[in-house]
Amino acid sequence: MPANARDLVLERFRWIDGHADVWAVFRDPVTLAAVVQGLVEPFKDEGITAVCGVESRGFLLGGAAAVALGVGFIPVRKTEGLFPGDKLVREASPDYRKLRHALRLQRDSVALGDRVLLVDDWIETGSQAAAVKDMVVECGGDWAGCAVIVDQLDAEALRVKVGPVRGLLFAKELPGGG
């Protein structure tokens, strides 16, 4: 991971009305480039053939990570929005807000033997990552793990279920506390 990715995220991170805001990471090109490199670095020699991301921040980070690794991108959409073709659907366990999201993945986007990395901004409950992993494996893909900006996944059992998880920083390292 570039030495400055973590520090750059910490410089731009803020709380707004008690909610974590990582959007400033996307606005600064130096920070964005460092973050993308930091996300892919632990997986660069893992034979990744595709990167997936859950909308919306996962689309942005995952697409950039796919380009950095020289592989394709697999979108995972939430309930709404056009998404043609045959799909797998999984309802994720409740997230940090106690919401359950139905996640959709186009069946033909994962090829047999693909080694897939999930990229996102934050992991807390692991519910979406677990649902995506199940769909990737059902399609015949091999799960490489999760690359995130902020790792807040506490339970070891969840880490085993979605792992490996590589974060640029842990939630406890964030300034303030919302």
N, C-alpha and C positions, 0 to 999 in steps of 0.2 A: 504494500500500500504506500502511495506517496506520503512522505513524512508530514506533509502539510494538509492532507485531506481532512483529518480529524479536527485540526486547529481551525481550518477555514470554516468547517461546519459550525463549530462552537462560536466563532466570531459572528456568524450570520443568523444563528438560531435565536428565536424569541418566542415568548408566550404572548398570546393575544386573548384577553378575556378568559384566561385559564386553559386555552387550547394551544397545543404545540403548533408552531408555524415553521415549516421547513422550506416554504416557497422561495425565500430569498436565495437559497442555494442555486435555484434554476436561473435566477436573474443575473448572476455574476459568472462570466465565462471561465474565469480562472478557477473559481470554486467548483463549478459544474464539471469541468475537465478533470480536476483532481479527484472529485467524488467518484466519477465514473471509473477512473483508473484504480482508485482504491477499492471499489466494489469488485472489479474483475480480477485484480491481482492475485488473490488467494486461489482462484479457480483457473488461472491461465494455462496451467499444465494438466488440467483434469479432463481433457478431451471433450469439452463442451461442444455440442453441435447445434444447440438452439438455446435462446434465452426467452423466458416467458415473464410476463408482468400483468398484474391485475390493474384494471383501470382505477384511478386516473394517473396517479404519480408513478405507478409501476409501468405504465405505458411509456412515459417519458424516460425514466431511468433505464428500463429494460431495453428500449429501442437503442439508446445510446450505448449501453453495455454490449448489446449484440454487435453493433458496428465496431466497437473497440476489440471484440473477440473475433471479428470476421465471420460471424454466423448469422443465421436468420432469427427473426423475432416471432414469438407466438403470443397473440393477445388472449387475455382471459377477460371476458366481459361480465359485468354485473347484469342484473335482470333486464333493465331497459336498454334500448338501442338495437339498431339493425345489425344482424349477425347471420348472414346466409349460410346454408349448408347444414349437414348432419352434425349435431352437437352432443357432447356429454354435458350434463348439468349436475352440479352438486350443491346442496345447501350447506354452507359452512356453519359450524357451531357459532354461538353468539360471540361477537367481537367485544372490544373494550367498552362499547356503548350499549352492549346487550342486544345488538341488531344481528339478525341472521341474513346473510346475503346468498342469493342463488347465483352461483358462478357458472359461466358457460365457456366451453372450449370446443373449437371445431375439431372433430375427430381426425380429419386428414391433415391437420397441422403438425401432428406428432408422428414421425415415421418410426417404424420398428427399429429399436436399437438407438434412437436419438438419446443423447446425454443432455438433459435439460437442467438449466439453472434458473431459479426464480429470483428476480431482482425487484426490490421494493424499497420504500423509504423507511418503514418502521415495522417491527414485528413485536407484538405484545402477547396475544393469546395463541397465536399460531393457527387459528381456525381457518383462515383463508389459505395459508400455505399447505396445511394438511389436505384440504379439499382439492387444491391444484395438484398436489403430489398424487393423490388417488386417481385423478383423471389422466395424468401423464402416464402413470404406470398401467392403467387400463388400456391405453392406446398402444402400449408396447414400448414406451420410452423408459429410460433409466434416469432416476432422480439424482442430480448432483448435489442439491442443497439450496440454501438461500443466502443471498448477499443483500444486506440492508444497510441503510445509513445508521439507524438507531435500533439496537437490540435491547428489548425489554422483556424477553421471554424468560420467565422465572423457573417454571417447573421443569425439572430434568426429564420427566416423562415426555413432555411436549418437545423438548430438544431432540430426543431420540426419534420421536414421530416425524419431525420435519427436517431434521439435521442432515448434514452439518449446517450450522448458521454462522455466518461471518459478518460481523457488523463493524462499521467504522468506529463506533463508540457505544457505550452502554448508556441507557436512559439516566442512570444515577449520576453520570458525569455532566449532564446538562445543567446550565446555569439556571438559577431561580427554581421554580417548581410549580408554576401556574397557579 
